[in-house]
Amino acid sequence: MEKTTKKSKSKIPYHKIFIEQAPTAIAMFDKNMCYIAASNCWIKDYKLQGIEIIGHSHYDIFPEITQGSKELHQECIDKGIDVFDEIPFTYKDGTVKLLSWNIHAWYVGKNEIGGLFIHTIDITPNKEYELKKARTKEIFEQTKETAKIGTWEENLSTQKVYWSTMVKKIYEVSDNYIPTLTNTLNFYETDQSLPQVSFIINEALHKGSSFDYEAEIITAKHNRKWIRVVGKPEIIDGKVTRIFGIIQDISAAKSARTQLSQAHAQLKAIYNSESISIFSTDSTGVINHFNKGAELLLGYSASEMEHKESPMTFLPMDEVNKFRRDIALQYGKNPDNFSHYKDLPVENVNDTREWTYIRKDGLTVPVQCTVSSVKDDLGKNIGFIVVSTDISDLKAYQNEILAKNQLLNFAEQMTMIGHWQWNLASESVKWSKNLYTIAEVDTSVQPVFDTFFSLVHPEDQPLIAEVVDDAMRDKKFESVTIRLITTTGKTRMVHIAGVAVTNNQGEVVELMGTAQDVTELKMVEKKLKGLLESAPDAIMIINEQGTIQIINKQTETLFQCSPEELLKEFIEDFIPNILPFIKAAKFSNSNNTRQIGVVEELIGLRKNGEEVPISINMGPVEWEGELVISLAIRDITKQKSAERKIIKAKENLEVLAHKLTEQNRQLADFTHITSHNLRSPVSNLNSLLDIYKTTDDEVLKESLFGKFETVINQLTLTLNTLIEALKTKGPHTDEDVEEIEFEEVLSITKDLLAGEILKSGASITSDFSKCSKIKYHKIYLESIFLNLISNSMKYRSKSRKPEIEIKATDLNGNIKLEFRDNGLGIDLEQHGHKLFGLNKVFHRHPDAKGVGLFLTKSQIESMGGTISASSKVDVGTTFTINFN
Amino acid sequence: MKSTPKICIIDDDYIYRYTVVKKIETMHLAANTMDFEDGEVALAFILKNLKIDSELPDVIFLDIDMPVMDGFQFMKEFLKIESQLSKKINIYMISSSLDPIDIERAKKIHSISDYFVKPIKAEQLQSVFSVL
């Protein structure tokens, strides 16, 4: 016991050393509450400067200590309990302060209490209370830690070294390790620490000086540690007899300090940075530091600002006022006459905001700036540090983004597009401003999926649900047009397009896209549709690849297909071979030739395979921003048949015209006949009658009768001929037409003209080998033979015997008959135009009456044939009949 | 008038020629008449008496429709020789044709004094004689 006590008591000086240096109000008492040691802070706080307290009773020094406190102290000593209390304390000068007391027993051995530690903190200022409390606790913890400090002693007279258990723990040696004067030094790191420590110890031994050093050791277990060694030599008779002290493991603190020093270096670097402006103020608001960055940013030099100016030099007043007001409100102070220097003694101000600095040259610069309190060791505010960065560029970007955002908003309004985002994980939905406008939803509404869904027309809701389901499954958002019923009840056509955003696992995490109000577009489309429907033609709009995009009702009718069977299908399935026309026509670059062209003679294919003749009118159309081709298709079946009818009618007309021309010509003949052949005998009769009436000469009158007779005979002949000719113009019955052998007709003719032939000695030869018969009007054919053969004999040459050749040919059913003679011939140059005229005679022949050829021609023409003549005077004449 | 005018009738219609001569006689117009049955024989006569004015007619009544050489064919030939004639011959086209084509065609020929439609009337004969 004795030994223990002695040993324990020997520890007191070490505590003393430590306590004296403590940064807080702390005192060490023995069991009688007499001072063993007190910190400078204690002495200062309790105003004990110059008063000898060591060895004196605490109660003697502070007689005002209450009995309650004394009892509490005793209880602590007796029971070894720790006490934390707050008690008002009356100082010697009469001031009362609320003190926070921390009472903690210290031990000299196991379960043996050596006395008390008392820490006090003045917590009188209410606002500092919490802070002090925390600091007290911290200090207390530190102190407790310090209590574990190892102690050592080197007795120079006995050459013995004592290490406490803690020291052995620090050195990581076993409990029974025996330290010596030399081996203690062996632990020190040899390069730096050992020489330093050797020097210090040497100094202490020879000069008796106290020491306090930090050195690095390598423990028995080869761990590097930093230790703090405090030592004090004991000098007896001018000689150092022993050195004692404490050893503290400061590895953690050292490393913290290293880090701190690093941090400090970094801070220094930051402080010296040119890109960051840093300045600080003292508690009166005067700038005490102004770094290079600040110089560059503001254009003031450090020497101009430091210890001379306040930040008000370059801060706009309104911003300062706003800052003061904000800070005041934040800390519950009255904003009126608030000063962030005077009125915030301990608050941890940390305010980040944008400020506008006014440079020395008068220009302003936007900065992002953090204002923080600067504190002293006791946590009191002693000024502010202000760190700012130039955000001009950032501002510019921000403005640009703002402008762009505005443009986007504008664009959305213009195009009536809104956009949306739907995060599936967070279930959050975002709408752009314009989407609110489209849906007529108040912008204060935070949308969810249902916000939109509930506005969708009930009939379209399944559609939207399906699109969403599909998007989840296929990771593809199919655009869809649905009806939206806005909050005011308007129906809007909204086209929704979107994309599915997937994560790394390919799961859909977000859907986003646009919603466009296409009501008007749809209206336009409807109008277009209406226009298309009202068009008389089938109209198709196809793209350049030939895919059908739009059709009208008439198209369905034309192809007899439903819209589903036509839309999105390939055009050539319905109109084969149309693409080459479209490609050939291509779009002209110039805007004036917009019409591509008309394609005729194409075939449209119906569903049942039926072919429809069509004509197509093509033109380029701009539709949904794409250049497409419109086809106006017309079923020309009727047109075709009409065309055929027209052609037929035209042919008929031509025939008719031909006939009419012919009849016209015949009418002209009749005009001629009436004016010449009928009028002249009539006028003769009138003349004769006139003479008859005016003369009294009976002989003349008698002779006139002969003349009358001549004229009447002539008139009768003419009339008979005309009647004969008119008969031929009339309709022929089938009975008149029969198959006739040319040979037979010739034979009849020869019989009729037997006398003439005999008298003239004519020879008639015939060749009907190429064509022996014809279907013809028998009487006409006999008349033709009779007229032509008799003519040949009538106008025979006086110098030669008549020779008549008759020849029939058949060229592809085209039957020709030729009558050639060797007679007088006719000057066709002079008389050709009246060769076949009535009563035209060309020879002064007594029998020439100009009737035969006239009738022959009438008959041939009435049967659709023609007759022509070729002749040479005094050689002969050839008549050619083309029967057709 | 120095002497009795010579009237020449060119017409294939014998009855017509007869009626004209008789008409002149009954109107007691002083005239010597001659007649030809077509243009060809008339032309031959004129060519033969080209320089003998006493033989040439003062007036020709020319029919259009005649065999061998009709009125227009005659005029074509007559115009060729007209410049050689020292005697002025007044030619009247006489036809039963009311055909305007014929009338127009006759009027285009400068040497034709007038066109009369058959039968020729007393007044027309009177005017023919009056201009001689």
Interface residues (C-beta under 8 A of the other chain):
Chain A: T671 H672 S675 H676 R679 S680 S683 N684 N686 S687 L688 D690 I691 T694 T695 L700 K707 T710 V711 Q830 N839 K840 V841 F842 H843 R844 A848 G850
Chain B: D13 Y14 I15 Y16 Y18 T19 V20 K22 K23 T26 E37 D38 D65 P67 V68 M69 Q73 S95 S96 S97 L98 D99 K118 P119
